C-alpha cells in the first residue's frame, strides 16, 4: 500500500482577507486564497478567504506533520486565538481548522518499508501496518487546538 498525506492549519473568514490575517498575525502563510480569486469556465469562487500553514513533507507520520505545523505556529498562538475569537463573534461558526488529508493506494504515495531496527530480532510486520499509519496527539497539540478554538478534521480517501 502507498500513502500520500499532508496536514495544514487553516484560518478562514468571509470578511477578513488573507493579507490582513498575515498582518495581524505577523506571519505569512504557506498558501492562501482570497475570496473571489478563483475563476474558470465553470466559475468557482472560494466562499471565504483562507490562510494556511502546511506540512506535506514525505516520510513523516501524521502526528509528526501536525507537530511541525503547530511548532511553526506557536510563536503567534496568542494572535491566532485573538483573531479566531473575533471571527467567531463576527461570523459565527468555526474559523480555524487543523486538517489532515490522507490518500491510500496512491501511485505517487510512499511505499511501506520494513520495521526499522529489526536486525535479527525476528519481528514480523503484519499486513496493513504501513509505517505512516497511526496518530497520536500530545498535550501540546491538544492545548494548541483548545487555545485557537480549532477543530480537527481528518479526511481519508481510498
Residue frames relative to the residue before (quaternion, step in Angstrom):
aa qw qx qy qz dx dy dz
X 1.0000 0.0000 0.0000 0.0000 0.00 0.00 0.00
X 0.2036 -0.7499 0.6198 0.1100 3.54 -1.08 0.85
X 0.1191 -0.7922 0.5972 0.0405 3.56 -1.06 0.84
X 0.0571 -0.7408 0.6680 0.0420 3.54 -1.10 0.84
X 0.0876 0.8138 -0.5642 0.1083 3.57 -0.82 0.98
X 0.0164 0.7687 -0.6392 -0.0139 3.51 -1.31 0.40
X 0.2327 -0.7561 0.6030 0.1029 3.52 -1.32 0.47
X 0.0749 0.7937 -0.6034 0.0167 3.56 -1.10 0.64
X 0.3138 -0.6814 0.6250 0.2159 3.50 -1.38 0.42
X 0.0815 -0.8218 0.5639 -0.0095 3.56 -0.74 1.09
X 0.1192 -0.7125 0.6850 0.0945 3.49 -1.23 0.75
X 0.0529 -0.8108 0.5829 -0.0027 3.55 -0.76 1.04
X 0.0453 0.7892 -0.6102 0.0522 3.55 -1.11 0.72
X 0.3954 -0.6956 0.5453 0.2498 3.53 -1.14 0.65
X 0.7857 0.3465 -0.1703 0.4833 3.61 1.14 -0.50
X 0.7213 0.3782 -0.2452 0.5259 3.62 1.08 -0.57
X 0.3941 -0.7492 0.4868 0.2154 3.57 -0.63 1.13
X 0.6354 -0.5196 0.4089 0.3989 3.54 -1.29 0.38
X 0.6168 0.5437 -0.3439 0.4535 3.60 1.05 -0.71
X 0.6673 0.4796 -0.3031 0.4825 3.59 0.95 -0.84
X 0.6032 0.5445 -0.3580 0.4599 3.59 1.05 -0.71
X 0.6435 0.5242 -0.3149 0.4604 3.59 0.94 -0.89
X 0.6533 0.5124 -0.3089 0.4639 3.57 0.95 -0.89
X 0.7017 0.4744 -0.2731 0.4562 3.56 0.87 -0.95
X 0.7080 0.4400 -0.2642 0.4850 3.59 1.05 -0.70
X 0.3402 -0.7394 0.5082 0.2815 3.58 1.14 -0.54
X 0.6739 0.4189 -0.2718 0.5446 3.57 1.19 0.63
X 0.3487 -0.7236 0.5567 0.2119 3.56 -1.00 0.84
X 0.4470 -0.6833 0.5025 0.2843 3.58 -1.09 0.66
X 0.5340 -0.5680 0.4997 0.3775 3.55 -1.32 0.14
X 0.7794 0.0436 0.0110 0.6249 3.55 1.13 -0.78
X 0.0440 0.7878 -0.6144 0.0046 3.55 -1.19 0.49
X 0.1370 -0.7345 0.6536 0.1204 3.52 -1.34 0.34
X 0.2326 -0.7326 0.6197 0.1583 3.52 -1.10 0.73
X 0.5675 -0.6067 0.4348 0.3474 3.53 -0.95 0.86
X 0.8119 0.2024 -0.1805 0.5170 3.55 -0.80 1.06
X 0.5274 0.6736 -0.3969 0.3326 3.62 1.22 0.10
X 0.6872 0.4536 -0.2822 0.4923 3.60 1.20 -0.28
X 0.0252 0.7900 -0.6096 0.0595 3.52 -0.79 1.07
X 0.0975 0.7578 -0.6434 0.0473 3.55 -1.18 0.61
X 0.7123 -0.4131 0.3097 0.4754 3.57 -1.25 -0.10
X 0.7005 0.2829 -0.1968 0.6250 3.53 1.23 -0.53
X 0.3232 -0.8206 0.4137 0.2260 3.61 0.30 1.24
X 0.0295 -0.7560 0.6530 -0.0340 3.50 -0.74 1.20
X 0.0056 -0.8006 0.5972 -0.0477 3.54 -0.54 1.17
X 0.4418 -0.6814 0.4963 0.3069 3.60 -0.65 1.02
X 0.4153 -0.7343 0.4744 0.2515 3.58 -0.81 0.91
X 0.7945 0.1134 -0.0928 0.5893 3.55 1.27 -0.18
X 0.5586 -0.5326 0.5001 0.3926 3.50 -1.36 0.22
X 0.0933 -0.8126 0.5752 0.0133 3.57 -1.02 0.74
X 0.0954 -0.7671 0.6343 -0.0058 3.56 -0.95 1.05
X 0.0240 0.8436 -0.5315 0.0728 3.62 -0.58 1.15
X 0.1426 -0.7009 0.6889 0.1177 3.49 -1.32 0.65
X 0.1313 -0.8463 0.5154 -0.0300 3.54 -0.60 1.26
X 0.0467 -0.7346 0.6718 0.0835 3.54 -1.28 0.56
X 0.0719 0.7880 -0.6066 0.0768 3.55 -0.65 1.17
X 0.2567 0.7949 -0.5031 0.2215 3.53 1.21 0.61
X 0.3997 -0.7296 0.5039 0.2323 3.56 -0.78 1.02
X 0.7454 0.4134 -0.3005 0.4280 3.55 -1.25 0.46
X 0.6404 0.4999 -0.3266 0.4830 3.59 1.28 -0.08
X 0.4449 -0.6351 0.5535 0.3040 3.55 -1.12 0.68
X 0.6910 -0.4772 0.3405 0.4229 3.58 -1.26 0.37
X 0.6744 0.4911 -0.3227 0.4470 3.61 0.83 -0.87
X 0.6262 0.5145 -0.3418 0.4758 3.60 1.11 -0.59
X 0.6279 0.5124 -0.3339 0.4813 3.60 1.03 -0.71
X 0.6397 0.5235 -0.3213 0.4620 3.58 0.98 -0.86
X 0.6658 0.4950 -0.3107 0.4639 3.60 0.88 -0.90
X 0.6083 0.5478 -0.3483 0.4567 3.60 1.09 -0.67
X 0.6766 0.4820 -0.2874 0.4768 3.59 0.86 -0.96
X 0.6824 0.4834 -0.2895 0.4656 3.58 0.81 -1.01
X 0.6297 0.5409 -0.3308 0.4488 3.60 0.99 -0.78
X 0.6595 0.4987 -0.3059 0.4720 3.58 1.00 -0.79
X 0.7209 0.4532 -0.2442 0.4640 3.58 1.09 -0.71
X 0.4602 0.7186 -0.4356 0.2863 3.62 1.18 -0.36
X 0.6614 0.5220 -0.3457 0.4130 3.66 0.84 -0.76
X 0.7699 0.3048 -0.1781 0.5316 3.61 1.18 -0.47
X 0.2730 0.8097 -0.4897 0.1735 3.60 1.24 0.33
X 0.6488 0.5132 -0.3355 0.4506 3.62 0.95 -0.72
X 0.6505 0.5013 -0.3141 0.4764 3.59 1.03 -0.76
X 0.6174 0.5257 -0.3422 0.4747 3.59 1.07 -0.76
X 0.6558 0.5179 -0.3126 0.4516 3.58 0.88 -0.93
X 0.6543 0.5124 -0.3076 0.4634 3.58 0.96 -0.86
X 0.6724 0.4866 -0.2911 0.4758 3.58 0.90 -0.95
X 0.6524 0.5171 -0.3149 0.4558 3.61 0.92 -0.89
X 0.6410 0.5185 -0.3190 0.4674 3.59 1.01 -0.79
X 0.6484 0.5110 -0.3090 0.4722 3.55 0.97 -0.86
X 0.6697 0.4996 -0.3033 0.4581 3.59 0.93 -0.86
X 0.6142 0.5328 -0.3501 0.4651 3.60 1.05 -0.70
X 0.6659 0.4972 -0.3017 0.4672 3.60 0.98 -0.82
X 0.7196 0.4628 -0.2483 0.4543 3.58 0.89 -0.97
X 0.8279 0.2515 -0.0759 0.4956 3.55 0.88 -0.99
X 0.3720 -0.7144 0.5069 0.3072 3.58 1.17 -0.41
X 0.7477 0.4071 -0.2672 0.4515 3.56 -1.21 0.17
X 0.6609 -0.5052 0.3802 0.4042 3.51 -1.32 -0.20
X 0.1553 -0.7881 0.5881 0.0942 3.55 -1.09 0.64
X 0.7585 0.3083 -0.1753 0.5467 3.60 1.20 -0.41
X 0.0167 0.7961 -0.6015 0.0647 3.54 -0.97 0.95
X 0.2082 -0.6965 0.6683 0.1578 3.51 -1.16 0.74
X 0.1016 -0.8359 0.5391 -0.0172 3.54 -0.38 1.31
X 0.0949 -0.7499 0.6533 0.0424 3.54 -1.05 0.91
X 0.0411 -0.7896 0.6122 -0.0050 3.58 -0.85 0.99
X 0.0006 0.8036 -0.5931 0.0493 3.57 -0.79 1.09
X 0.1225 -0.7581 0.6384 0.0523 3.52 -1.06 0.92
X 0.1984 -0.7823 0.5837 0.0886 3.56 -0.77 1.10
X 0.8366 0.1532 -0.1556 0.5024 3.53 -1.20 0.74
X 0.3292 0.7265 -0.5187 0.3079 3.53 0.91 1.02
X 0.5249 -0.6635 0.4393 0.3021 3.58 -0.85 0.97
X 0.7377 0.3806 -0.2252 0.5101 3.58 1.08 -0.68
X 0.4800 0.6777 -0.4313 0.3525 3.58 1.27 0.19
X 0.6181 -0.5576 0.4143 0.3679 3.52 -1.35 0.01
X 0.3983 -0.7013 0.5485 0.2206 3.51 -0.96 0.98
X 0.5418 -0.6031 0.4767 0.3399 3.54 -1.17 0.62
X 0.1525 -0.7691 0.6097 0.1164 3.58 -1.22 0.36
X 0.6636 -0.5201 0.3463 0.4114 3.61 -1.21 0.38
X 0.6480 -0.4993 0.4005 0.4127 3.54 -1.29 0.30
X 0.4098 -0.7075 0.5206 0.2460 3.57 -0.78 1.03
X 0.8204 0.2490 -0.1865 0.4798 3.56 -1.01 0.79
X 0.4582 0.7090 -0.4278 0.3231 3.60 1.23 0.33
X 0.2980 0.7905 -0.4990 0.1931 3.58 1.19 0.19
X 0.8703 -0.0867 0.0119 0.4846 3.55 -0.35 1.31
X 0.5126 0.6621 -0.4230 0.3464 3.63 1.19 0.16
X 0.4384 -0.7283 0.4355 0.2963 3.57 1.26 -0.19
X 0.3933 0.7052 -0.5027 0.3087 3.59 1.16 0.39
X 0.1515 -0.7834 0.5981 0.0746 3.54 -1.06 0.77
X 0.3578 -0.7299 0.5470 0.2000 3.52 -0.85 1.03
X 0.3405 -0.7441 0.5432 0.1877 3.57 -0.87 0.97
X 0.6101 -0.5465 0.4206 0.3901 3.56 -1.18 0.55
X 0.7933 0.3063 -0.2306 0.4729 3.57 -1.02 0.81
X 0.6133 0.5493 -0.3585 0.4400 3.61 1.23 0.03
X 0.0122 -0.8195 0.5709 -0.0475 3.57 0.65 1.14
X 0.5630 -0.6436 0.4001 0.3298 3.58 -0.95 0.83
X 0.6697 0.4937 -0.3089 0.4608 3.62 1.16 -0.40
X 0.5450 0.6260 -0.4078 0.3805 3.60 1.21 -0.21
X 0.6534 0.4933 -0.3947 0.4171 3.53 -1.21 0.58
X 0.0459 -0.7867 0.6154 -0.0162 3.51 -1.24 0.55
X 0.0278 0.7731 -0.6325 0.0390 3.55 -0.96 0.91
X 0.1294 -0.7779 0.6118 0.0622 3.57 -0.77 1.06
X 0.2575 -0.7904 0.5379 0.1400 3.56 -0.51 1.17
X 0.7490 -0.4214 0.2874 0.4229 3.54 -1.36 0.21
X 0.6466 0.5296 -0.3301 0.4387 3.61 0.95 -0.81
X 0.6558 0.4932 -0.3112 0.4795 3.59 0.98 -0.83
X 0.6585 0.5052 -0.3133 0.4616 3.60 0.91 -0.87
X 0.6430 0.5075 -0.3201 0.4760 3.60 1.02 -0.75
X 0.6165 0.5369 -0.3371 0.4670 3.59 1.06 -0.75
X 0.6572 0.5064 -0.3097 0.4646 3.58 0.90 -0.94
X 0.6602 0.5019 -0.3019 0.4702 3.58 0.94 -0.89
X 0.6721 0.5180 -0.2990 0.4365 3.59 0.85 -0.99
X 0.7578 0.3796 -0.2002 0.4915 3.59 0.94 -0.90
X 0.4347 -0.7109 0.4486 0.3230 3.58 1.28 -0.12
X 0.3930 0.7548 -0.4470 0.2757 3.56 1.24 0.39
X 0.3257 -0.6929 0.6091 0.2067 3.48 -1.27 0.61
X 0.3446 -0.6946 0.5879 0.2306 3.55 -1.23 0.53
X 0.0182 -0.7918 0.6096 -0.0344 3.56 -0.75 1.08
X 0.0630 -0.7988 0.5982 -0.0048 3.58 -0.68 1.13
X 0.0710 -0.7768 0.6257 0.0047 3.55 -0.72 1.14
X 0.0180 -0.7906 0.6116 -0.0224 3.57 -0.88 0.99
X 0.1041 -0.7981 0.5935 0.0038 3.51 -0.91 1.03
X 0.1728 -0.8294 0.5277 0.0619 3.59 -0.89 0.92
